[in-house]
Amino acid sequence: MMTYETCVRRRTESAARAFSAIEKIKGIIAQLEHTTARAADGHLPDLGALASMTSGARRQIDEILVALTEARIDDDGFSQESAQ
């Protein structure tokens, strides 16, 4: 059976991965905003770069979902209530 410390460590690691993905997606969104502003100003975006940015955003969204799901999973029936 998993100890309380192991459970907390795993949940903390999962949360850290989610936060990291959130920071990465913020950077991608900033790039997309810049690209959109330039497109509105008449500078056509590089479609390859645009595809790469949106694909990167999707990967980060998937990572956020996976990390937060893993943080939520009740390993071996362990819950906060059973630790108290």
Secondary structure as UniProt FT lines:
FT   HELIX           4..40
FT   TURN            41..42
FT   HELIX           47..72
FT   HELIX           75..77
FT   HELIX           80..83
//
